[in-house]
Amino acid sequence: MGTVMIIPAKKRMGNTIKKSEQKKLRVAAYCRVSTDSDEQETSYEAQVSHYTEYIHNHPEWSLAGIFADDGISGTNTKKREEFNRMIDECMAGNIDMVITKSISRFARNTLDCLKYIRKLKDKNIPVFFEKEAINTMDAKGEVLITIMASLAQQESQSLSQNVKLGLQYRYQQGKVQINHNYFLGYTKDKNGHLIIDPEQAEVVKRIYREYLEGYSMAKIARHLEKDGIRTGAGKTRWHSSTINKILRNEKYMGDALLQKTYTTDFLTKTRVKNNGIVPQYYVENDHEAIIPKEIFMQVQAELVRRRVVHVSPSGKKRNFSSNNCFSQIVRCGECGDLYRRVHWNNHGHKSIVWRCITRLEPTAADTNCTNRTVNEELLKDISLKAMNQILLGSDSFIQQLQENLAKAITKSDTLSPDGIQKRLEELQQELITKANNRQAYDAIADEIFRLRDQKEKAENNLRSQKEVAERIKTLQEFIKRQPSNLTAFDEPLVHKLIERITVFPKHFTVEFKSGISVDINE
């Protein structure tokens, strides 16, 4: 075996550019402070001054720039503009070495820290950490970096936990923090409290009103776009999802549900929907409401109603539609299925008709519906006749409405929502005092969940009674305000007053939302 001679590697620092081409090492310094307080501001200025002098005191170095991020979190590098600019300069070959005060100033995230160290190392660019006296080009550099960066990560995790505890304390105190910049309908006063923006509030009221009138979220969005109304973010384009969020946001009735989401990873700042993993806090009457609670709850009930699809006699599910005032309200008296709007072109003669879906989508010969097809103009005429019949016999119908109203407002035997709320408040205090007793805490928590469900049922019962009463009053007001018979079809009135139109071979039954129904013969 021949003699083996080891040729040691030459220790090099900086880019591999010949000395004749580069006489001095181009050194950049990176500085960062965590807050914008006066004390830290002084620290920031001191760092800039220190490294400017530090680099000038090394004759073999030349200043390649001071890169400083002021007041930005160090747990990730996404928003650290100066840091990212420095890395770009390194990659472009304009920097040969980077110096910084400590690992925690460079990055508090182990993965990010090692990622950039290795990225620079590939370009033969060392990073020197002054406090730890670590040079990443040394043989022991990466081992030490891994250890030190892990410690820095623990520090950041501890800080994240402190922030979480601070937020939780504020939640427990009912202190609500809301970003009002994109919150349609509200702004903030000089003390940081939510106050109503009158112009935007009218838009919110309009959205709730149109939804209860039967319009779909997509149609409401198109209406707003057509009228040139902007979203809370100032955009001209409205989406159904935006309308959906507005209709479900409890803050519009003056309440606030806190901790709807929570952070799962303090490094990536990943937030997910809180499905009971961490506590939530519900603050009632936190700020002035735009939408009355009764209207808000009516909308929630309507949201649920529209999710419940109609099931045809053959078992097929029919999706909710609100494209037309007759959508979902015209039913077949023969098979019970819905009627669907159809455009007909019969030998060049175009018309719009409504037909039983079972006839349109036949499944088997013995289940095919034979009920008639109805022209849309006839449906309009039937609606008009039904309303006029109510007006014509107004005295008897008013008496019937009063009887229906008396039934609707009968008191329930269940405990009132206020009584349940009083017990819930007592349990809240017990929950805080028993926080360290897991068994007692869980028992109280179970009781709270049970009472919350009971309160919701009691509120739903109360709300249903009020909703029926409101529908009855709506028809009463219509009768009182209308001095004579209607002469033209009125689509908004159909949305407002009529619950259902059932088609039979020889007649129609029109049911009003107040519980009154009339039969109309052709």
TAVENPE-V23652 format. One record per residue. N is the residue number from 1. PHI is phi in radians with two decimals (none if undefined). Layout:
n:N phi:PHI
n:N phi:PHI
This chain:
n:1 phi:none
n:2 phi:-1.27
n:3 phi:-1.31
n:4 phi:-1.80
n:5 phi:-2.00
n:6 phi:-1.53
n:7 phi:-1.82
n:8 phi:-1.10
n:9 phi:-1.25
n:10 phi:-1.45
n:11 phi:-1.26
n:12 phi:-2.16
n:13 phi:-2.17
n:14 phi:1.49
n:15 phi:-1.12
n:16 phi:-1.48
n:17 phi:-1.73
n:18 phi:-1.01
n:19 phi:-1.06
n:20 phi:-1.16
n:21 phi:-1.61
n:22 phi:-2.36
n:23 phi:-1.44
n:24 phi:-2.13
n:25 phi:-1.38
n:26 phi:-1.47
n:27 phi:-1.95
n:28 phi:-2.02
n:29 phi:-2.00
n:30 phi:-2.04
n:31 phi:-2.14
n:32 phi:-2.69
n:33 phi:-2.14
n:34 phi:-1.58
n:35 phi:-2.34
n:36 phi:-1.87
n:37 phi:-1.23
n:38 phi:-1.06
n:39 phi:-1.11
n:40 phi:-1.24
n:41 phi:-1.06
n:42 phi:-1.12
n:43 phi:-1.07
n:44 phi:-1.07
n:45 phi:-1.09
n:46 phi:-1.12
n:47 phi:-1.11
n:48 phi:-1.05
n:49 phi:-1.10
n:50 phi:-1.07
n:51 phi:-1.33
n:52 phi:-1.07
n:53 phi:-1.20
n:54 phi:-1.04
n:55 phi:-1.23
n:56 phi:-1.15
n:57 phi:-1.39
n:58 phi:-1.87
n:59 phi:-1.02
n:60 phi:-1.45
n:61 phi:-1.91
n:62 phi:-2.24
n:63 phi:-1.26
n:64 phi:-1.77
n:65 phi:2.30
n:66 phi:-1.88
n:67 phi:-1.85
n:68 phi:-2.36
n:69 phi:-1.81
n:70 phi:-1.94
n:71 phi:1.30
n:72 phi:-2.13
n:73 phi:-1.01
n:74 phi:-1.65
n:75 phi:-1.36
n:76 phi:-2.61
n:77 phi:-1.89
n:78 phi:-1.10
n:79 phi:-1.84
n:80 phi:-1.49
n:81 phi:-1.08
n:82 phi:-1.19
n:83 phi:-1.05
n:84 phi:-1.13
n:85 phi:-1.15
n:86 phi:-1.12
n:87 phi:-1.07
n:88 phi:-1.08
n:89 phi:-1.14
n:90 phi:-1.12
n:91 phi:-1.15
n:92 phi:-1.43
n:93 phi:1.46
n:94 phi:-1.70
n:95 phi:-2.32
n:96 phi:-1.86
n:97 phi:-2.76
n:98 phi:-2.11
n:99 phi:-2.12
n:100 phi:-2.61
n:101 phi:-1.17
n:102 phi:-2.76
n:103 phi:-1.07
n:104 phi:-1.16
n:105 phi:-1.37
n:106 phi:-1.33
n:107 phi:-2.96
n:108 phi:-1.77
n:109 phi:-1.91
n:110 phi:-0.95
n:111 phi:-1.09
n:112 phi:-1.08
n:113 phi:-1.00
n:114 phi:-1.19
n:115 phi:-1.04
n:116 phi:-1.34
n:117 phi:-1.07
n:118 phi:-1.21
n:119 phi:-1.08
n:120 phi:-1.25
n:121 phi:-1.11
n:122 phi:-1.07
n:123 phi:-1.65
n:124 phi:1.10
n:125 phi:-1.93
n:126 phi:-1.42
n:127 phi:-2.03
n:128 phi:-1.94
n:129 phi:-1.73
n:130 phi:-1.12
n:131 phi:-1.10
n:132 phi:-1.54
n:133 phi:0.96
n:134 phi:-1.95
n:135 phi:-1.97
n:136 phi:-1.18
n:137 phi:-1.53
n:138 phi:-1.24
n:139 phi:-1.11
n:140 phi:-1.54
n:141 phi:-1.01
n:142 phi:-1.24
n:143 phi:-1.11
n:144 phi:-1.14
n:145 phi:-1.06
n:146 phi:-1.04
n:147 phi:-1.14
n:148 phi:-1.16
n:149 phi:-1.18
n:150 phi:-1.10
n:151 phi:-1.11
n:152 phi:-1.11
n:153 phi:-1.14
n:154 phi:-1.08
n:155 phi:-1.06
n:156 phi:-1.17
n:157 phi:-1.12
n:158 phi:-1.10
n:159 phi:-1.12
n:160 phi:-1.06
n:161 phi:-1.13
n:162 phi:-1.10
n:163 phi:-1.11
n:164 phi:-1.04
n:165 phi:-1.10
n:166 phi:-1.11
n:167 phi:-1.13
n:168 phi:-1.07
n:169 phi:-1.09
n:170 phi:-1.13
n:171 phi:-1.06
n:172 phi:-1.10
n:173 phi:-1.44
n:174 phi:1.33
n:175 phi:-1.50
n:176 phi:-1.74
n:177 phi:-2.02
n:178 phi:-2.27
n:179 phi:-1.36
n:180 phi:-1.46
n:181 phi:-1.05
n:182 phi:-1.99
n:183 phi:-1.72
n:184 phi:-1.05
n:185 phi:1.85
n:186 phi:-2.29
n:187 phi:-2.41
n:188 phi:-2.17
n:189 phi:-1.49
n:190 phi:-1.14
n:191 phi:-1.63
n:192 phi:1.48
n:193 phi:-1.55
n:194 phi:-1.18
n:195 phi:-2.30
n:196 phi:-1.32
n:197 phi:-1.62
n:198 phi:-0.95
n:199 phi:-1.15
n:200 phi:-1.21
n:201 phi:-1.07
n:202 phi:-1.10
n:203 phi:-1.16
n:204 phi:-1.08
n:205 phi:-1.06
n:206 phi:-1.10
n:207 phi:-1.06
n:208 phi:-1.14
n:209 phi:-1.11
n:210 phi:-1.15
n:211 phi:-1.15
n:212 phi:-1.23
n:213 phi:-1.35
n:214 phi:1.94
n:215 phi:-1.32
n:216 phi:-1.35
n:217 phi:-1.09
n:218 phi:-1.11
n:219 phi:-1.22
n:220 phi:-1.06
n:221 phi:-1.06
n:222 phi:-1.16
n:223 phi:-1.06
n:224 phi:-1.14
n:225 phi:-1.10
n:226 phi:-1.07
n:227 phi:-1.53
n:228 phi:1.25
n:229 phi:-1.52
n:230 phi:-1.64
n:231 phi:-1.31
n:232 phi:-1.08
n:233 phi:-1.52
n:234 phi:1.46
n:235 phi:-1.61
n:236 phi:-1.47
n:237 phi:-1.58
n:238 phi:-1.84
n:239 phi:-2.05
n:240 phi:-1.02
n:241 phi:-1.11
n:242 phi:-1.16
n:243 phi:-1.08
n:244 phi:-1.03
n:245 phi:-1.12
n:246 phi:-1.12
n:247 phi:-1.21
n:248 phi:-1.78
n:249 phi:-1.40
n:250 phi:-1.13
n:251 phi:-1.15
n:252 phi:-1.26
n:253 phi:-1.80
n:254 phi:1.61
n:255 phi:-1.78
n:256 phi:-2.60
n:257 phi:-1.68
n:258 phi:-1.75
n:259 phi:1.11
n:260 phi:-1.22
n:261 phi:-2.22
n:262 phi:-2.57
n:263 phi:-1.47
n:264 phi:-1.65
n:265 phi:-2.44
n:266 phi:-1.20
n:267 phi:-1.43
n:268 phi:-1.50
n:269 phi:1.07
n:270 phi:-1.17
n:271 phi:-2.04
n:272 phi:-2.26
n:273 phi:-1.13
n:274 phi:-1.50
n:275 phi:-1.76
n:276 phi:1.73
n:277 phi:-1.21
n:278 phi:-2.13
n:279 phi:-1.09
n:280 phi:-2.04
n:281 phi:-2.32
n:282 phi:-1.91
n:283 phi:-1.86
n:284 phi:-1.55
n:285 phi:0.91
n:286 phi:-1.29
n:287 phi:-2.63
n:288 phi:-1.15
n:289 phi:-1.49
n:290 phi:-1.62
n:291 phi:-1.90
n:292 phi:-1.02
n:293 phi:-0.98
n:294 phi:-1.08
n:295 phi:-1.17
n:296 phi:-1.04
n:297 phi:-1.23
n:298 phi:-1.08
n:299 phi:-1.14
n:300 phi:-1.11
n:301 phi:-1.15
n:302 phi:-1.19
n:303 phi:-1.06
n:304 phi:-1.16
n:305 phi:-1.04
n:306 phi:-1.28
n:307 phi:-1.33
n:308 phi:-1.40
n:309 phi:-1.37
n:310 phi:-1.38
n:311 phi:-1.83
n:312 phi:-1.29
n:313 phi:-1.00
n:314 phi:-1.45
n:315 phi:1.67
n:316 phi:-1.36
n:317 phi:-1.54
n:318 phi:-1.85
n:319 phi:-1.23
n:320 phi:-1.22
n:321 phi:-2.41
n:322 phi:-2.36
n:323 phi:-1.23
n:324 phi:-2.46
n:325 phi:-1.12
n:326 phi:-1.62
n:327 phi:-1.06
n:328 phi:1.28
n:329 phi:-1.84
n:330 phi:-1.60
n:331 phi:-2.08
n:332 phi:-1.54
n:333 phi:-1.35
n:334 phi:-1.61
n:335 phi:-2.00
n:336 phi:1.54
n:337 phi:-1.41
n:338 phi:-1.35
n:339 phi:-1.71
n:340 phi:-2.10
n:341 phi:-1.34
n:342 phi:-2.33
n:343 phi:-1.58
n:344 phi:-1.82
n:345 phi:-2.30
n:346 phi:-1.75
n:347 phi:0.95
n:348 phi:1.52
n:349 phi:-1.64
n:350 phi:-1.60
n:351 phi:-2.70
n:352 phi:-1.97
n:353 phi:-2.24
n:354 phi:-2.08
n:355 phi:-2.42
n:356 phi:-1.04
n:357 phi:-1.10
n:358 phi:-1.11
n:359 phi:-1.29
n:360 phi:-1.29
n:361 phi:-2.17
n:362 phi:-1.13
n:363 phi:-1.92
n:364 phi:-2.51
n:365 phi:-1.02
n:366 phi:-1.47
n:367 phi:-1.94
n:368 phi:-1.13
n:369 phi:-1.46
n:370 phi:-2.02
n:371 phi:-1.12
n:372 phi:-1.30
n:373 phi:-1.60
n:374 phi:-2.09
n:375 phi:-1.20
n:376 phi:-1.07
n:377 phi:-1.13
n:378 phi:-1.18
n:379 phi:-1.06
n:380 phi:-1.09
n:381 phi:-1.14
n:382 phi:-1.11
n:383 phi:-1.06
n:384 phi:-1.12
n:385 phi:-1.11
n:386 phi:-1.12
n:387 phi:-1.14
n:388 phi:-1.19
n:389 phi:-1.13
n:390 phi:-1.11
n:391 phi:-1.16
n:392 phi:-1.16
n:393 phi:-1.84
n:394 phi:-1.00
n:395 phi:-1.09
n:396 phi:-1.21
n:397 phi:-1.22
n:398 phi:-1.09
n:399 phi:-1.08
n:400 phi:-1.13
n:401 phi:-1.11
n:402 phi:-1.13
n:403 phi:-1.16
n:404 phi:-1.10
n:405 phi:-1.15
n:406 phi:-1.09
n:407 phi:-1.19
n:408 phi:-1.19
n:409 phi:-1.72
n:410 phi:-1.11
n:411 phi:-1.28
n:412 phi:-1.53
n:413 phi:-1.37
n:414 phi:-1.23
n:415 phi:-1.07
n:416 phi:-1.23
n:417 phi:-0.98
n:418 phi:-1.15
n:419 phi:-1.14
n:420 phi:-1.16
n:421 phi:-1.06
n:422 phi:-1.07
n:423 phi:-1.20
n:424 phi:-1.08
n:425 phi:-1.13
n:426 phi:-1.13
n:427 phi:-1.17
n:428 phi:-1.06
n:429 phi:-1.16
n:430 phi:-1.12
n:431 phi:-1.06
n:432 phi:-1.17
n:433 phi:-1.25
n:434 phi:-1.79
n:435 phi:-1.05
n:436 phi:-1.58
n:437 phi:-1.83
n:438 phi:-1.05
n:439 phi:-1.14
n:440 phi:-1.14
n:441 phi:-1.05
n:442 phi:-1.13
n:443 phi:-1.13
n:444 phi:-1.14
n:445 phi:-1.06
n:446 phi:-1.09
n:447 phi:-1.13
n:448 phi:-1.10
n:449 phi:-1.07
n:450 phi:-1.11
n:451 phi:-1.18
n:452 phi:-1.09
n:453 phi:-1.11
n:454 phi:-1.13
n:455 phi:-1.12
n:456 phi:-1.09
n:457 phi:-1.14
n:458 phi:-1.10
n:459 phi:-1.16
n:460 phi:-1.13
n:461 phi:-1.09
n:462 phi:-1.11
n:463 phi:-1.16
n:464 phi:-1.09
n:465 phi:-1.08
n:466 phi:-1.17
n:467 phi:-1.18
n:468 phi:-1.10
n:469 phi:-1.06
n:470 phi:-1.15
n:471 phi:-1.14
n:472 phi:-1.14
n:473 phi:-1.11
n:474 phi:-1.07
n:475 phi:-1.22
n:476 phi:-1.04
n:477 phi:-1.13
n:478 phi:-1.06
n:479 phi:-1.12
n:480 phi:-1.21
n:481 phi:-1.38
n:482 phi:-1.59
n:483 phi:-1.25
n:484 phi:-2.51
n:485 phi:-1.10
n:486 phi:-1.31
n:487 phi:-1.94
n:488 phi:-2.41
n:489 phi:-1.09
n:490 phi:-2.22
n:491 phi:-1.06
n:492 phi:-0.99
n:493 phi:-1.18
n:494 phi:-1.09
n:495 phi:-0.98
n:496 phi:-1.39
n:497 phi:-1.89
n:498 phi:-1.67
n:499 phi:-1.58
n:500 phi:-2.79
n:501 phi:-2.17
n:502 phi:-1.79
n:503 phi:-1.68
n:504 phi:-2.02
n:505 phi:-0.99
n:506 phi:-2.07
n:507 phi:-2.72
n:508 phi:-2.18
n:509 phi:-1.98
n:510 phi:-1.86
n:511 phi:-1.80
n:512 phi:-1.60
n:513 phi:-1.14
n:514 phi:-1.48
n:515 phi:1.74
n:516 phi:-1.59
n:517 phi:-2.35
n:518 phi:-2.35
n:519 phi:-1.75
n:520 phi:-2.15
n:521 phi:-1.58
n:522 phi:-1.24
